[in-house]
Amino acid sequence: MGYIEKAFLVELFLNEKSKLNKGGLMIKARAWPVRVMYMLIAAALAISLIIVSAPAHRVSAEAIPDAEWERVTTPTADGWVLADETIIMDYAIGDDGEVAYAVVYGWNDVEDAYGYWLLMSDDHAATWEDITEALDDVLDKRVAGNTSDDEEINAVLRVATDNEDGDFVAVAIEVYDEVTGIYSIHVLVSTDGGATFWDTDDDGVDAALSGTSPLLMYVTDLAVSPEVVDKRDIAIVGSNGTVAWIFGCTAYETHSTSWEDATIMMAGTTRAILLHSPR
């Protein structure tokens, strides 16, 4: 073998050895990231075991508020929170919503009857109290005054406050006289939050103006003005089925002025102007 062949074999050997060395370095270079990854996985597992084995946070018995539960059958008119087959006909609020009144129609399982009911709330409508009996007391007092004892409330129609003083409330009702067979509209007023009421006119809102034919048969609205110098204006809006009317009066602490026709008739049409401040 000549010198040229030996030199070629030596160079080939050196080249192959160099390749092997480079491959080993590349393997070693790739091994470090893999080891670091395994170390991170092991650390994460160790942390998770510590978290799982940590004791749960305990709440002392003193920190748990006392709670009392009571079983209530619903729907029911007891408390009027969830009443069966009940329709809200009208409502009014006062004292920034703390006091509320509502006229509802529906089944009252406490009274075992369908009818109209006047409700009152003094806790932002969370609970309700039936104060309809206070309306009936007005008719009962008239019986004691030798008036007809055959009057009864046929319907509770509207309720209104001045949106400020929740103790003042006006309620429009329809009264039926079984002797005469006449229906009449009355507005009852309370200044003590519905505990007691008085009638603004014992004969009805339109008694002094209607003659033999009632002017007010269907009530569409009832409004109360804010108090000014211990008095408020009350207005009631309705019709006899053909012509619309507005009647107004001024209410004081225990009485009111006579009802007046506050309707303005113009060119065969009925237009109403309602003043929201006392005269």
Sine and cosine of phi, psi and omega as CSV:
sin_phi,cos_phi,sin_psi,cos_psi,sin_omega,cos_omega
0.00,0.00,0.76,-0.65,-0.06,-1.00
-0.99,0.12,0.11,-0.99,-0.01,-1.00
-0.89,0.45,-0.55,0.84,-0.04,-1.00
-0.93,0.38,-0.68,0.73,-0.01,-1.00
-0.91,0.42,-0.67,0.74,0.00,-1.00
-0.89,0.45,-0.65,0.76,-0.01,-1.00
-0.90,0.43,-0.60,0.80,-0.01,-1.00
-0.91,0.40,-0.68,0.73,0.00,-1.00
-0.91,0.42,-0.65,0.76,0.01,-1.00
-0.89,0.45,-0.68,0.73,0.00,-1.00
-0.90,0.43,-0.63,0.78,0.02,-1.00
-0.90,0.44,-0.65,0.76,0.01,-1.00
-0.90,0.45,-0.68,0.73,-0.01,-1.00
-0.91,0.41,-0.62,0.79,0.03,-1.00
-0.90,0.44,-0.67,0.74,-0.01,-1.00
-0.92,0.39,-0.63,0.78,0.02,-1.00
-0.90,0.43,-0.62,0.78,0.01,-1.00
-0.90,0.43,-0.63,0.78,0.03,-1.00
-0.89,0.45,-0.67,0.74,0.01,-1.00
-0.89,0.46,-0.68,0.73,0.01,-1.00
-0.88,0.47,-0.68,0.74,0.02,-1.00
-0.90,0.44,-0.63,0.77,0.02,-1.00
-0.89,0.45,-0.64,0.77,0.03,-1.00
-0.90,0.44,-0.64,0.77,0.02,-1.00
-0.90,0.43,-0.63,0.78,0.01,-1.00
-0.91,0.41,-0.63,0.78,0.04,-1.00
-0.89,0.45,-0.71,0.71,0.02,-1.00
-0.90,0.44,-0.60,0.80,-0.02,-1.00
-0.91,0.41,-0.59,0.81,0.01,-1.00
-0.97,0.24,-0.39,0.92,-0.08,-1.00
-0.93,0.36,-0.58,0.82,-0.07,-1.00
-0.90,0.44,-0.74,0.68,0.05,-1.00
-0.87,0.50,-0.60,0.80,0.03,-1.00
-0.90,0.44,-0.69,0.73,0.02,-1.00
-0.90,0.45,-0.65,0.76,0.03,-1.00
-0.89,0.47,-0.65,0.76,0.00,-1.00
-0.89,0.46,-0.70,0.72,0.03,-1.00
-0.88,0.47,-0.63,0.78,0.01,-1.00
-0.90,0.43,-0.65,0.76,0.02,-1.00
-0.91,0.41,-0.63,0.78,0.04,-1.00
-0.89,0.45,-0.69,0.73,0.00,-1.00
-0.89,0.46,-0.65,0.76,0.01,-1.00
-0.90,0.43,-0.64,0.76,0.01,-1.00
-0.90,0.43,-0.65,0.76,0.05,-1.00
-0.89,0.46,-0.65,0.76,0.01,-1.00
-0.90,0.45,-0.66,0.75,0.01,-1.00
-0.91,0.42,-0.66,0.75,0.00,-1.00
-0.90,0.44,-0.61,0.79,0.05,-1.00
-0.90,0.43,-0.62,0.79,0.01,-1.00
-0.91,0.42,-0.67,0.74,-0.01,-1.00
-0.91,0.42,-0.70,0.72,-0.01,-1.00
-0.89,0.45,-0.63,0.78,-0.07,-1.00
-0.99,0.14,-0.10,1.00,0.00,-1.00
-0.93,0.36,0.63,-0.78,-0.02,-1.00
-0.92,0.38,0.56,-0.83,0.00,-1.00
-0.95,0.32,0.48,-0.88,0.02,-1.00
-0.94,0.34,0.75,-0.66,-0.04,-1.00
-0.96,-0.27,0.64,-0.77,0.04,-1.00
-0.96,-0.28,0.78,-0.62,-0.03,-1.00
-0.93,0.37,0.44,-0.90,0.00,-1.00
-0.89,0.46,-0.51,0.86,-0.01,-1.00
-0.93,0.37,-0.44,0.90,-0.05,-1.00
-0.99,0.16,-0.18,0.98,-0.02,-1.00
-1.00,0.01,0.88,-0.48,-0.02,-1.00
-0.94,0.35,0.52,-0.85,0.05,-1.00
-0.95,0.30,0.67,-0.74,0.00,-1.00
-0.73,-0.69,0.74,-0.67,0.03,-1.00
-0.88,-0.48,0.74,-0.67,-0.04,-1.00
-0.92,-0.40,0.59,-0.81,0.04,-1.00
-0.74,-0.67,0.74,-0.68,-0.02,-1.00
-0.99,0.14,0.82,-0.58,-0.03,-1.00
-0.79,-0.61,0.76,-0.65,0.05,-1.00
-0.99,0.15,0.81,-0.59,0.01,-1.00
-0.82,-0.57,0.42,-0.91,-0.01,1.00
-0.97,0.23,0.38,-0.92,0.02,-1.00
-0.37,-0.93,0.46,-0.89,0.08,-1.00
-1.00,0.07,-0.04,1.00,0.04,-1.00
-0.96,0.28,0.97,-0.24,-0.08,-1.00
1.00,0.00,-0.32,0.95,0.09,-1.00
0.83,0.56,0.49,0.87,0.07,-1.00
-0.98,0.20,-0.67,0.75,0.04,-1.00
-0.66,-0.76,1.00,-0.06,-0.08,-1.00
-0.98,-0.22,0.56,-0.83,-0.08,-1.00
-0.99,0.12,0.69,-0.72,0.12,-0.99
0.77,0.64,0.76,0.65,-0.07,-1.00
-0.91,-0.41,0.71,-0.71,0.02,-1.00
-0.90,-0.44,0.77,-0.64,0.08,-1.00
-0.99,0.15,0.91,-0.42,-0.04,-1.00
-1.00,0.06,-0.59,0.80,-0.02,-1.00
-0.27,-0.96,0.34,-0.94,0.05,-1.00
-0.45,-0.89,0.32,-0.95,0.03,-1.00
-0.49,-0.87,0.51,-0.86,-0.03,-1.00
-0.79,-0.62,0.40,-0.92,0.05,-1.00
-0.50,-0.86,0.15,-0.99,0.01,-1.00
0.80,0.60,0.73,0.68,0.03,-1.00
0.84,0.54,0.56,0.83,0.07,-1.00
1.00,-0.04,-0.13,0.99,0.02,-1.00
-0.92,0.40,-0.62,0.79,0.02,-1.00
-0.96,-0.28,0.69,-0.72,0.01,-1.00
-0.60,-0.80,0.53,-0.85,0.07,-1.00
-0.81,-0.59,0.52,-0.85,0.01,-1.00
-0.56,-0.83,0.65,-0.76,0.15,-0.99
-0.97,-0.22,0.85,-0.53,-0.03,-1.00
-0.81,-0.58,0.44,-0.90,0.10,-0.99
-0.81,-0.59,0.72,-0.69,0.02,-1.00
0.28,-0.96,-0.26,-0.97,-0.05,-1.00
-1.00,0.09,0.74,-0.67,0.05,-1.00
-0.90,-0.43,0.98,-0.22,-0.04,-1.00
-0.94,0.33,-0.32,0.95,0.07,-1.00
-0.95,0.31,-0.69,0.72,0.03,-1.00
-1.00,0.03,-0.17,0.98,-0.01,-1.00
0.84,0.54,0.76,0.65,-0.04,-1.00
-0.32,-0.95,0.41,-0.91,0.21,-0.98
-1.00,0.07,0.50,-0.87,0.04,-1.00
0.17,-0.99,-0.10,-1.00,0.08,-1.00
-0.99,-0.12,0.65,-0.76,-0.05,-1.00
-0.70,-0.72,0.67,-0.74,0.07,-1.00
-0.98,-0.20,0.86,-0.51,-0.05,-1.00
-0.92,-0.39,0.45,-0.89,0.00,-1.00
-0.67,-0.74,0.65,-0.76,0.06,-1.00
-0.76,-0.65,0.66,-0.75,0.06,-1.00
-0.85,-0.53,0.35,0.94,0.03,-1.00
-0.70,-0.71,0.75,0.66,0.04,-1.00
0.86,0.51,0.63,0.78,0.08,-1.00
0.93,0.36,0.33,0.94,0.06,-1.00
-0.96,0.28,-0.66,0.75,0.05,-1.00
-0.73,-0.68,0.39,-0.92,-0.08,-1.00
-0.76,-0.65,0.48,-0.88,0.04,-1.00
-0.79,-0.61,0.70,-0.71,0.03,-1.00
-0.99,0.16,0.90,-0.45,-0.02,-1.00
-0.90,-0.43,0.37,0.93,-0.02,-1.00
-0.88,0.48,-0.54,0.84,-0.04,-1.00
-0.86,0.51,-0.52,0.86,0.03,-1.00
-0.90,0.43,-0.48,0.88,0.09,-1.00
-0.95,0.31,-0.67,0.74,0.03,-1.00
-0.89,0.46,-0.54,0.84,-0.02,-1.00
-0.88,0.48,-0.50,0.87,0.01,-1.00
-0.89,0.45,-0.70,0.71,0.03,-1.00
-0.93,0.38,-0.60,0.80,0.01,-1.00
-0.89,0.46,-0.61,0.80,0.03,-1.00
-0.92,0.39,-0.55,0.83,0.04,-1.00
-0.93,0.36,-0.52,0.86,0.07,-1.00
-0.89,0.45,-0.68,0.74,0.03,-1.00
-0.90,0.44,-0.39,0.92,0.02,-1.00
-1.00,-0.03,0.40,0.92,0.08,-1.00
0.91,0.42,0.44,0.90,0.14,-0.99
-1.00,-0.10,-0.03,-1.00,-0.09,-1.00
-0.86,0.50,0.74,-0.67,0.03,-1.00
-0.99,-0.11,0.23,0.97,-0.02,-1.00
-0.95,-0.31,0.22,0.98,0.05,-1.00
-0.99,0.15,0.61,-0.79,0.08,-1.00
-0.54,-0.84,0.45,-0.90,0.04,-1.00
-0.97,0.23,0.90,-0.43,0.01,-1.00
-1.00,0.10,-0.54,0.84,-0.01,-1.00
-0.34,-0.94,0.56,-0.83,0.19,-0.98
-0.99,-0.17,0.87,-0.49,-0.23,-0.97
-0.98,-0.19,-0.79,0.61,-0.09,-1.00
-0.61,-0.80,0.40,-0.92,0.06,-1.00
-0.67,-0.74,0.58,-0.81,-0.05,-1.00
-0.50,-0.87,0.56,-0.83,0.17,-0.99
-0.77,-0.64,0.04,-1.00,0.04,-1.00
-1.00,-0.04,0.19,0.98,0.02,-1.00
0.93,0.38,0.07,1.00,0.01,-1.00
-0.85,-0.52,-0.89,0.46,-0.03,-1.00
-1.00,0.00,0.96,-0.27,-0.04,-1.00
-0.95,0.32,-0.24,0.97,0.02,-1.00
-0.97,0.23,-0.40,0.91,0.00,-1.00
-1.00,-0.07,0.85,-0.53,0.00,-1.00
-0.59,-0.80,0.65,-0.76,0.07,-1.00
-0.90,-0.43,0.65,-0.76,-0.05,-1.00
-0.75,-0.67,0.78,-0.62,0.07,-1.00
-1.00,-0.08,0.79,-0.62,0.00,-1.00
-0.77,-0.64,0.38,-0.93,0.12,-0.99
-0.95,-0.30,0.82,-0.57,-0.04,-1.00
-0.95,-0.32,0.69,-0.72,0.03,-1.00
-0.92,-0.40,0.77,-0.64,0.05,-1.00
-0.98,-0.19,0.92,-0.39,-0.07,-1.00
-0.93,0.36,-0.40,0.92,0.00,-1.00
-0.97,0.24,-0.77,0.64,-0.04,-1.00
-1.00,0.03,-0.34,0.94,-0.05,-1.00
0.96,0.28,0.33,0.94,-0.06,-1.00
-0.98,-0.19,0.69,-0.73,0.14,-0.99
-0.99,-0.13,0.64,-0.77,0.03,-1.00
-0.63,-0.77,0.49,-0.87,0.00,-1.00
-0.99,-0.14,0.77,-0.64,0.02,-1.00
-0.82,-0.58,0.50,-0.86,0.11,-0.99
-0.88,-0.47,0.89,-0.45,0.02,-1.00
-0.98,-0.18,0.57,-0.82,-0.08,-1.00
-0.82,-0.58,0.63,-0.78,0.10,-0.99
-0.78,-0.63,0.66,-0.76,0.07,-1.00
-0.91,-0.42,0.16,0.99,-0.01,-1.00
-0.79,-0.61,0.59,0.81,0.08,-1.00
0.95,0.32,0.47,0.88,0.06,-1.00
1.00,0.03,0.12,0.99,0.04,-1.00
-0.94,0.33,-0.66,0.75,0.05,-1.00
-0.68,-0.73,0.45,-0.89,0.02,-1.00
-0.75,-0.66,0.34,-0.94,0.19,-0.98
-0.66,-0.75,0.47,-0.88,-0.08,-1.00
-1.00,0.03,0.72,-0.69,0.02,-1.00
-0.95,0.32,-0.38,0.93,0.08,-1.00
-0.36,-0.93,0.87,-0.49,-0.06,-1.00
-0.89,0.46,-0.41,0.91,-0.03,-1.00
-0.99,-0.11,-0.12,0.99,0.01,-1.00
0.92,-0.39,0.30,-0.96,-0.10,-1.00
-0.88,0.48,-0.71,0.70,-0.13,-0.99
-0.97,-0.23,0.28,0.96,-0.11,-0.99
-0.88,0.48,-0.63,0.77,-0.07,-1.00
-0.97,0.25,-0.24,0.97,-0.10,-0.99
-0.89,-0.45,-0.34,0.94,-0.17,-0.99
-1.00,0.09,-0.42,0.91,-0.07,-1.00
0.95,0.32,-0.79,-0.61,-0.03,-1.00
-1.00,0.00,-0.29,0.96,-0.03,-1.00
-0.92,-0.40,0.85,-0.53,-0.04,-1.00
-0.92,0.40,0.66,-0.75,0.05,-1.00
-1.00,0.03,-0.46,0.89,-0.08,-1.00
-0.90,-0.43,0.96,-0.30,0.00,-1.00
-0.89,-0.47,-0.55,0.84,-0.03,-1.00
-0.85,-0.53,0.87,-0.50,-0.04,-1.00
-0.99,-0.11,0.78,-0.63,0.01,-1.00
-0.94,-0.35,-0.34,0.94,-0.01,-1.00
-0.31,-0.95,0.43,-0.90,0.07,-1.00
-0.63,-0.77,0.74,-0.68,-0.07,-1.00
-0.70,-0.72,0.54,-0.84,0.03,-1.00
-0.78,-0.62,0.72,-0.69,0.02,-1.00
-1.00,0.09,0.32,-0.95,0.12,-0.99
-0.89,0.46,0.39,-0.92,-0.02,-1.00
-0.97,0.26,0.72,-0.70,0.09,-1.00
-0.67,-0.74,0.88,-0.47,0.01,-1.00
0.80,0.60,0.79,0.62,0.10,-0.99
0.88,0.47,0.47,0.88,0.06,-1.00
-0.52,-0.85,0.41,-0.91,0.01,-1.00
-0.67,-0.74,0.49,-0.87,0.15,-0.99
-1.00,-0.04,0.63,-0.78,0.08,-1.00
-0.85,-0.53,0.71,-0.70,0.03,-1.00
-0.77,-0.64,0.63,-0.78,0.05,-1.00
-0.79,-0.62,0.68,-0.73,-0.08,-1.00
-0.88,-0.48,0.69,-0.72,0.03,-1.00
-0.12,-0.99,-0.27,-0.96,-0.02,-1.00
-0.43,-0.90,0.17,-0.98,0.12,-0.99
-0.97,-0.23,0.28,0.96,-0.03,-1.00
0.99,-0.15,-0.29,0.96,-0.01,-1.00
-0.83,-0.56,-0.73,0.68,-0.05,-1.00
-0.87,-0.50,0.66,-0.76,0.03,-1.00
-1.00,0.02,0.54,-0.84,-0.04,-1.00
-0.67,-0.74,0.44,-0.90,0.20,-0.98
-0.79,-0.61,0.77,-0.64,0.07,-1.00
-0.87,-0.48,0.59,-0.81,-0.02,-1.00
-0.69,-0.73,0.47,-0.88,0.10,-0.99
-0.51,-0.86,0.21,-0.98,0.05,-1.00
-0.93,-0.37,0.81,-0.59,-0.06,-1.00
-0.97,-0.26,0.66,-0.75,0.08,-1.00
-0.93,-0.37,-0.34,-0.94,-0.07,-1.00
-0.92,0.39,-0.67,0.75,-0.09,-1.00
-0.77,-0.64,0.03,1.00,-0.04,-1.00
-0.42,-0.91,0.06,-1.00,0.01,-1.00
-0.58,-0.81,0.26,-0.97,0.12,-0.99
-0.97,0.24,0.16,-0.99,0.05,-1.00
-0.93,0.37,0.48,-0.88,0.05,-1.00
-0.95,0.30,0.64,-0.77,0.01,-1.00
-0.82,-0.57,0.47,-0.88,0.09,-1.00
-0.96,0.28,0.91,-0.42,-0.01,-1.00
-0.96,-0.29,0.32,0.95,-0.01,-1.00
-1.00,0.00,0.67,-0.75,0.06,-1.00
-0.97,-0.26,0.89,-0.47,0.00,-1.00
-1.00,-0.09,0.80,-0.60,-0.04,-1.00
-0.64,-0.77,0.86,-0.52,0.14,-0.99
0.79,0.61,0.67,0.74,0.07,-1.00
0.98,0.17,-0.03,1.00,0.04,-1.00
-0.91,-0.41,0.39,-0.92,-0.04,-1.00
-0.98,-0.21,0.84,-0.54,0.05,-1.00
-0.81,-0.59,0.66,-0.75,-0.07,-1.00
-0.86,-0.52,0.70,-0.71,0.10,-1.00
-0.88,-0.48,0.86,-0.52,-0.06,-1.00
-0.94,-0.33,0.86,-0.51,0.03,-1.00
-1.00,0.03,0.74,-0.67,-0.07,-1.00
-0.98,-0.20,0.34,0.94,0.11,-0.99
-0.68,-0.73,0.54,-0.84,-0.07,-1.00
-0.87,0.49,0.53,-0.85,0.03,-1.00
-0.95,0.32,0.00,0.00,0.00,0.00
